[in-house]
Amino acid sequence: MSGSWLLKSVTGDNQPVHDCDEPRSAFLTTATDSPWRPWVHRLERVMPLVLLGLATFLSLLQDQPWERRWGTLALVGVALCWVLATDTFLPRRWRESTPVLVVAFAGLLTIASVLMARDLLFLIFLITCFFRAIVLGPMPLVLLGLTATSALINSLGSGGPLQALREWPVPYLAIVLIQTLAIGGGLEVSRQLVRQNEQRRKAVAALEAALEENAGLHRQLLAQAREAGVLDERQRLSQEIHDTLAQGFTGIITQLQAAEEAHGDPAERQRHLDAASALARENLQEARRAVHALGPEALDGGAGLPEALAGVVRRWSQRFGVPAEFTTTGTPGPMHPEIEATLLRITQEALGNVAEHAKAGRVGLTLSYMEDQLTLDVRDDGVGFDQDRLRRNGNGYRGFGLSGMRQRVQRLAGSLVVESEPGGGTAISATVPAIPFQESR
């Protein structure tokens, strides 16, 4: 009858769950991994024998005839054999059988009661029955065993339960009831504690498993983020080259072609050659800047975004001979470098499209500062294009660089709107969040 039993904590079942390797325990109500478990089992194993031996020793010290002593020793021998047979040497598989436990308890209670009726000192041994009652299993059996033990232990010294009921019924019944409820209530509390401890143990184990899983997911996300960062950086560099070097080379080729066509006009020819030379120098600077992963050259030197865009528009107009007007609305302020660089690149790409495709006579750009967003509008009065036909051709906006613009603003949680029709010019509107620049960054 030594060992431990646990309560189902996950399903909420109130029936005890017994460990096939650990018998029930009258003392142990801690978790199954308690370091005290082996010692508790040893104590339970020897406790009935120790109490029986102590009671016997004290009984023999009394002055009584040897005939009575031999009778007591005979009963002690019966009790010893019963304890050894039903507890110490009981096969482990039988210690979890409720019928076996009930028979063992009934025999122990009977023998201990006879000994106590013979000698009051064996009350010490009868106490063992309290501990054996609380491992009977179901609560009704436990309460019945506790009641029987309490009724005998509190009356055998004065003639037995019937005598106690006749002479002092109310105090006797009160003592038995209080004692039974106190022990049974303590047992139920301990069962609840076992259930709660087991729930906590399982919750901690589940939490540790979840933390381990989260750590694995975190490592996986970091790896994916690194891969995504590499891909994003490649895409950014591809767009950077397209928006700077490719556009620059396109401008150079355009200026050289115009210079070749103006061979009859030396002044015009020289103007195109000077423009091509200036574009080549700027392209060289942009190439060096891309290698060192620096921001756009137009934003260096502390220039604000409106000033940088105004300079880009002015130089573009001078090179291509197309009137261009730049306007700022709202209250300008320093924005996050990535915001400013993105709008600058979109401006360069949009102007490059106008120079290469639009055949425009006038261009207008507006940078609008609003409370929570910035908007860049680029309009021209050129030939325009059929957006639906361009999509149906399968290339989308790639040939016009619009795909790169859209990717740039989407990277900043922004949006790009393109409106165009053949003969009606083109309007591009890029909107990005207004994220102020912070010195701490």
C-alpha positions as CSV (number, residue, x, y, z in Angstrom):
1,M,0.0,0.0,0.0
2,S,3.1,2.2,-0.1
3,G,3.7,4.6,-3.0
4,S,1.9,7.5,-4.7
5,W,-1.2,8.2,-6.8
6,L,-1.8,11.2,-9.0
7,L,-5.0,12.9,-10.1
8,K,-5.8,13.5,-13.7
9,S,-5.0,17.1,-14.2
10,V,-5.5,17.6,-18.0
11,T,-8.9,16.0,-18.4
12,G,-10.2,17.2,-15.1
13,D,-11.2,13.7,-14.0
14,N,-11.5,13.4,-10.3
15,Q,-10.6,9.8,-10.2
16,P,-7.1,9.0,-9.1
17,V,-4.6,8.0,-11.7
18,H,-2.1,5.4,-10.4
19,D,1.4,5.0,-11.6
20,C,2.0,1.3,-12.4
21,D,5.5,1.6,-11.0
22,E,4.5,3.6,-7.9
23,P,1.9,2.3,-5.4
24,R,-0.4,4.6,-3.6
25,S,1.0,6.8,-0.8
26,A,-0.7,8.1,2.4
27,F,1.9,10.8,2.8
28,L,3.2,11.9,-0.6
29,T,1.1,14.4,-2.3
30,T,3.8,16.2,-4.2
31,A,4.8,15.8,-7.9
32,T,6.0,12.5,-9.2
33,D,9.5,13.9,-9.5
34,S,9.8,14.9,-5.9
35,P,13.3,14.2,-4.4
36,W,11.6,13.1,-1.2
37,R,9.6,10.3,-2.9
38,P,12.1,7.4,-2.1
39,W,12.4,8.4,1.5
40,V,8.6,8.7,1.9
41,H,8.1,5.2,0.5
42,R,10.7,3.8,3.0
43,L,9.0,5.6,5.9
44,E,5.6,4.2,4.9
45,R,7.0,0.7,4.5
46,V,8.5,0.6,8.1
47,M,5.9,2.8,9.9
48,P,3.4,0.0,10.8
49,L,6.3,-2.2,12.0
50,V,7.8,0.6,14.1
51,L,4.5,1.6,15.7
52,L,3.7,-2.1,16.4
53,G,7.1,-2.6,17.9
54,L,6.9,0.5,20.0
55,A,3.4,-0.4,21.3
56,T,4.6,-3.9,22.1
57,F,7.7,-2.7,23.9
58,L,5.7,-0.3,26.1
59,S,3.1,-3.0,26.8
60,L,5.7,-5.5,28.0
61,L,7.2,-2.9,30.4
62,Q,3.9,-3.0,32.3
63,D,3.6,-5.1,35.4
64,Q,1.2,-7.9,34.3
65,P,1.0,-11.7,34.5
66,W,3.1,-13.6,31.9
67,E,0.0,-15.4,30.7
68,R,-1.4,-12.1,29.6
69,R,1.9,-11.1,28.1
70,W,2.0,-14.3,26.0
71,G,-1.5,-13.6,24.8
72,T,-0.5,-10.1,23.8
73,L,2.6,-11.4,22.0
74,A,0.5,-13.9,20.1
75,L,-1.8,-11.2,18.9
76,V,1.3,-9.1,18.0
77,G,2.6,-12.0,16.0
78,V,-0.7,-12.2,14.1
79,A,-0.6,-8.4,13.5
80,L,3.0,-8.7,12.3
81,C,2.2,-11.5,9.8
82,W,-0.8,-9.5,8.5
83,V,1.3,-6.3,8.0
84,L,4.1,-8.3,6.2
85,A,1.6,-10.1,4.0
86,T,-0.7,-7.2,3.1
87,D,1.9,-4.4,3.0
88,T,5.6,-5.1,3.2
89,F,5.7,-8.2,0.9
90,L,2.5,-7.6,-1.0
91,P,3.2,-7.9,-4.8
92,R,3.2,-4.5,-6.5
93,R,0.5,-5.3,-8.9
94,W,-1.9,-6.0,-6.0
95,R,-1.2,-2.8,-4.2
96,E,-3.4,-0.9,-6.7
97,S,-6.4,-3.2,-6.4
98,T,-9.2,-1.6,-4.4
99,P,-10.7,-4.9,-3.1
100,V,-7.2,-6.0,-1.9
101,L,-6.7,-2.7,-0.1
102,V,-10.2,-2.9,1.5
103,V,-9.5,-6.5,2.8
104,A,-6.0,-5.4,4.0
105,F,-7.4,-2.4,5.8
106,A,-10.3,-4.4,7.4
107,G,-7.9,-7.0,8.7
108,L,-5.5,-4.4,10.1
109,L,-8.3,-2.5,11.8
110,T,-9.7,-5.6,13.3
111,I,-6.3,-6.9,14.7
112,A,-5.3,-3.4,15.9
113,S,-8.7,-2.9,17.6
114,V,-8.4,-6.3,19.4
115,L,-4.9,-5.3,20.6
116,M,-6.1,-1.9,21.8
117,A,-9.1,-3.4,23.6
118,R,-6.6,-5.8,25.3
119,D,-4.1,-3.0,26.1
120,L,-4.7,0.7,25.6
121,L,-1.1,1.3,24.6
122,F,-1.8,-0.3,21.2
123,L,-3.7,2.9,20.3
124,I,-0.3,3.7,18.9
125,F,-0.6,0.9,16.4
126,L,-4.2,1.6,15.6
127,I,-3.2,5.1,14.4
128,T,-1.7,3.2,11.4
129,C,-5.3,2.6,10.2
130,F,-5.8,6.3,9.5
131,F,-3.0,6.3,7.0
132,R,-4.2,3.1,5.5
133,A,-7.8,4.5,5.1
134,I,-6.8,7.5,3.0
135,V,-5.3,5.3,0.3
136,L,-8.4,3.2,-0.3
137,G,-9.1,5.2,-3.4
138,P,-12.7,6.6,-3.9
139,M,-13.7,9.3,-1.3
140,P,-16.7,7.3,0.0
141,L,-14.4,4.4,0.9
142,V,-11.9,6.8,2.4
143,L,-14.5,8.4,4.6
144,L,-15.9,5.1,5.7
145,G,-12.4,3.9,6.7
146,L,-11.7,7.1,8.5
147,T,-15.0,6.9,10.4
148,A,-14.5,3.3,11.4
149,T,-11.0,4.0,12.7
150,S,-12.1,7.2,14.5
151,A,-15.1,5.4,16.1
152,L,-12.8,2.6,17.5
153,I,-9.8,4.7,18.5
154,N,-12.0,7.0,20.5
155,S,-14.1,4.4,22.3
156,L,-12.1,1.2,22.8
157,G,-10.6,2.7,26.0
158,S,-14.0,3.1,27.5
159,G,-15.8,-0.1,26.4
160,G,-16.2,0.3,22.7
161,P,-18.5,2.2,20.3
162,L,-21.8,0.9,21.8
163,Q,-20.7,1.9,25.3
164,A,-19.7,5.3,24.2
165,L,-23.0,5.9,22.4
166,R,-24.9,5.0,25.6
167,E,-22.8,7.0,28.0
168,W,-21.7,10.1,26.0
169,P,-23.3,10.0,22.6
170,V,-23.1,13.7,21.6
171,P,-19.5,14.3,22.5
172,Y,-18.5,10.9,21.0
173,L,-20.3,11.5,17.7
174,A,-18.9,15.1,17.5
175,I,-15.4,13.8,18.0
176,V,-15.7,11.1,15.4
177,L,-17.4,13.5,12.9
178,I,-14.8,16.3,13.4
179,Q,-11.9,13.9,13.3
180,T,-13.2,12.3,10.1
181,L,-14.0,15.5,8.3
182,A,-10.7,17.1,9.4
183,I,-8.6,14.2,8.0
184,G,-10.9,13.8,4.9
185,G,-10.9,17.5,4.3
186,G,-7.1,17.6,4.5
187,L,-6.9,14.8,2.1
188,E,-9.1,16.5,-0.4
189,V,-7.1,19.7,-0.1
190,S,-3.9,17.7,-0.7
191,R,-5.6,16.1,-3.8
192,Q,-6.5,19.6,-5.1
193,L,-2.9,20.7,-4.6
194,V,-1.6,17.6,-6.4
195,R,-4.0,18.4,-9.3
196,Q,-2.9,22.1,-9.4
197,N,0.8,21.1,-9.1
198,E,0.4,18.7,-11.9
199,Q,-1.4,21.3,-14.0
200,R,1.4,23.8,-13.3
201,R,4.0,21.2,-14.2
202,K,2.3,20.4,-17.5
203,A,1.8,24.1,-18.2
204,V,5.5,24.8,-17.5
205,A,6.5,21.9,-19.7
206,A,4.2,23.1,-22.5
207,L,5.6,26.6,-22.1
208,E,9.2,25.4,-22.3
209,A,8.3,23.4,-25.4
210,A,6.6,26.5,-26.9
211,L,9.6,28.7,-26.1
212,E,11.9,26.2,-27.7
213,E,9.6,26.1,-30.7
214,N,9.5,29.9,-30.8
215,A,13.3,30.0,-30.6
216,G,13.5,27.7,-33.6
217,L,10.9,29.7,-35.5
218,H,12.9,32.9,-34.6
219,R,16.0,31.4,-35.9
220,Q,14.2,30.4,-39.1
221,L,12.7,33.8,-39.5
222,L,16.1,35.4,-39.0
223,A,17.5,33.2,-41.8
224,Q,14.6,34.0,-44.0
225,A,15.0,37.7,-43.2
226,R,18.6,37.5,-44.2
227,E,17.8,35.8,-47.4
228,A,15.0,38.4,-48.1
229,G,17.4,41.2,-47.3
230,V,19.9,39.8,-49.8
231,L,17.2,39.6,-52.5
232,D,15.9,43.0,-51.6
233,E,19.4,44.5,-51.8
234,R,20.0,43.0,-55.2
235,Q,16.7,44.4,-56.4
236,R,17.5,47.8,-54.9
237,L,20.9,47.8,-56.6
238,S,19.3,46.8,-59.9
239,Q,16.9,49.7,-59.6
240,E,19.6,52.0,-58.5
241,I,21.7,51.1,-61.6
242,H,18.6,51.5,-63.8
243,D,17.6,54.8,-62.3
244,T,21.2,56.3,-62.4
245,L,23.7,54.7,-64.8
246,A,21.2,53.4,-67.3
247,Q,19.3,56.7,-67.4
248,G,22.6,58.6,-67.6
249,F,23.9,56.5,-70.5
250,T,20.6,56.9,-72.3
251,G,20.9,60.7,-71.9
252,I,24.5,60.6,-73.2
253,I,23.5,58.6,-76.2
254,T,20.5,61.0,-76.9
255,Q,22.8,64.0,-76.6
256,L,25.5,62.5,-78.9
257,Q,22.8,61.5,-81.5
258,A,21.5,65.1,-81.4
259,A,25.0,66.5,-81.8
260,E,25.6,64.2,-84.8
261,E,22.3,65.5,-86.4
262,A,23.3,69.1,-85.7
263,H,26.6,69.0,-87.7
264,G,25.4,72.0,-89.7
265,D,25.0,74.1,-86.6
266,P,28.3,74.2,-84.7
267,A,26.8,76.0,-81.7
268,E,23.9,73.5,-81.3
269,R,26.3,70.6,-81.8
270,Q,28.6,72.0,-79.1
271,R,25.7,72.4,-76.7
272,H,24.7,68.7,-77.1
273,L,28.4,67.6,-76.7
274,D,28.7,69.7,-73.5
275,A,25.5,68.1,-72.2
276,A,26.8,64.7,-73.0
277,S,30.0,65.4,-71.2
278,A,28.2,66.7,-68.1
279,L,26.0,63.6,-68.0
280,A,29.1,61.4,-68.3
281,R,30.7,63.2,-65.3
282,E,27.5,62.8,-63.2
283,N,27.2,59.2,-64.2
284,L,30.8,58.6,-63.1
285,Q,30.0,60.2,-59.7
286,E,26.9,58.1,-59.4
287,A,28.8,54.9,-60.2
288,R,31.3,55.7,-57.5
289,R,28.5,56.5,-55.1
290,A,26.8,53.2,-55.8
291,V,29.9,51.3,-55.2
292,H,30.2,52.9,-51.7
293,A,26.5,52.5,-51.1
294,L,26.0,56.2,-50.5
295,G,22.8,58.1,-50.9
296,P,22.0,60.2,-54.1
297,E,24.5,62.9,-54.9
298,A,21.8,65.5,-55.1
299,L,20.9,65.1,-51.4
300,D,24.5,65.5,-50.2
301,G,25.8,68.6,-48.6
302,G,22.8,69.1,-46.4
303,A,20.4,70.0,-49.2
304,G,16.8,69.4,-48.5
305,L,14.5,67.4,-50.7
306,P,12.8,70.4,-52.3
307,E,16.2,72.0,-53.2
308,A,17.5,68.6,-54.5
309,L,14.5,68.1,-56.7
310,A,14.5,71.6,-58.0
311,G,18.2,71.1,-59.0
312,V,17.4,67.8,-60.8
313,V,14.5,69.5,-62.7
314,R,16.6,72.5,-63.6
315,R,19.5,70.5,-64.9
316,W,17.2,68.2,-66.8
317,S,15.4,71.1,-68.5
318,Q,18.7,72.6,-69.5
319,R,20.0,69.4,-71.0
320,F,16.9,68.5,-73.0
321,G,15.5,71.9,-73.8
322,V,12.1,71.1,-72.4
323,P,10.5,73.7,-70.0
324,A,10.0,72.1,-66.6
325,E,8.4,73.7,-63.5
326,F,8.9,72.5,-59.9
327,T,6.5,73.5,-57.1
328,T,6.4,72.7,-53.4
329,T,3.2,72.9,-51.3
330,G,2.8,72.5,-47.6
331,T,5.5,72.9,-44.9
332,P,8.8,71.3,-46.0
333,G,10.7,69.5,-43.3
334,P,13.6,66.9,-43.1
335,M,12.3,63.4,-43.9
336,H,13.9,60.0,-43.3
337,P,16.8,59.6,-45.8
338,E,15.1,56.6,-47.5
339,I,12.0,58.6,-48.1
340,E,13.9,61.5,-49.7
341,A,16.1,59.1,-51.7
342,T,13.1,57.3,-53.0
343,L,11.3,60.4,-54.2
344,L,14.5,61.7,-55.8
345,R,15.0,58.5,-57.8
346,I,11.3,58.5,-58.9
347,T,11.8,62.1,-60.1
348,Q,14.9,61.1,-62.1
349,E,13.1,58.0,-63.5
350,A,10.0,60.0,-64.5
351,L,12.0,62.8,-66.2
352,G,14.1,60.1,-68.0
353,N,10.8,58.6,-69.3
354,V,9.7,62.0,-70.5
355,A,13.0,62.6,-72.3
356,E,13.0,59.2,-74.0
357,H,9.3,58.5,-74.7
358,A,7.0,61.5,-74.1
359,K,8.1,64.1,-76.7
360,A,6.6,66.6,-74.3
361,G,6.6,70.4,-74.7
362,R,6.2,71.1,-71.0
363,V,6.7,69.2,-67.7
364,G,5.3,70.1,-64.2
365,L,6.4,68.5,-60.9
366,T,4.7,69.2,-57.5
367,L,6.0,68.0,-54.1
368,S,3.2,68.1,-51.5
369,Y,3.9,68.0,-47.8
370,M,0.9,66.8,-45.9
371,E,0.3,65.8,-42.3
372,D,1.1,62.1,-42.6
373,Q,2.3,61.7,-46.2
374,L,4.3,63.1,-49.0
375,T,3.1,63.1,-52.6
376,L,5.1,63.7,-55.8
377,D,3.1,64.5,-58.9
378,V,4.8,64.5,-62.3
379,R,2.8,65.6,-65.4
380,D,3.7,66.1,-69.0
381,D,1.8,67.0,-72.2
382,G,3.5,64.4,-74.3
383,V,2.2,61.6,-76.5
384,G,1.1,59.4,-73.6
385,F,0.5,55.7,-74.0
386,D,-2.3,53.1,-73.9
387,Q,-1.9,51.4,-70.4
388,D,-4.2,48.5,-71.3
389,R,-2.3,47.7,-74.5
390,L,0.9,48.0,-72.6
391,R,-0.3,45.4,-70.0
392,R,-1.6,43.1,-72.7
393,N,1.8,43.0,-74.4
394,G,3.1,41.2,-71.3
395,N,5.8,43.7,-70.4
396,G,3.7,45.8,-68.1
397,Y,5.4,49.0,-67.2
398,R,8.9,47.6,-67.4
399,G,9.9,49.4,-70.5
400,F,8.9,52.7,-69.0
401,G,10.6,52.1,-65.6
402,L,7.2,52.4,-63.9
403,S,7.6,48.9,-62.4
404,G,10.7,50.0,-60.5
405,M,9.0,53.1,-59.3
406,R,6.1,51.1,-57.9
407,Q,8.5,48.7,-56.2
408,R,10.3,51.6,-54.6
409,V,7.2,53.2,-53.1
410,Q,5.7,49.8,-52.0
411,R,8.9,49.1,-50.1
412,L,8.0,52.2,-48.0
413,A,4.3,51.2,-47.7
414,G,3.4,53.8,-50.3
415,S,1.5,53.8,-53.6
416,L,2.0,54.8,-57.2
417,V,-0.8,55.9,-59.5
418,V,-0.2,56.2,-63.3
419,E,-2.7,58.0,-65.6
420,S,-2.1,58.2,-69.3
421,E,-3.8,57.9,-72.7
422,P,-2.6,58.3,-76.3
423,G,-2.2,62.0,-77.1
424,G,-3.3,63.1,-73.6
425,G,0.1,63.1,-71.8
426,T,1.0,61.2,-68.7
427,A,0.5,61.9,-64.9
428,I,2.4,60.0,-62.2
429,S,1.6,60.3,-58.5
430,A,3.8,58.7,-55.9
431,T,2.6,58.8,-52.3
432,V,4.8,57.7,-49.3
433,P,4.5,58.1,-45.5
434,A,5.8,61.3,-44.0
435,I,8.4,59.9,-41.6
436,P,10.4,62.7,-40.1
437,F,14.2,62.5,-39.8
438,Q,15.5,61.8,-36.3
439,E,19.1,62.7,-35.3
440,S,19.3,59.6,-33.1
441,R,19.0,57.4,-36.1
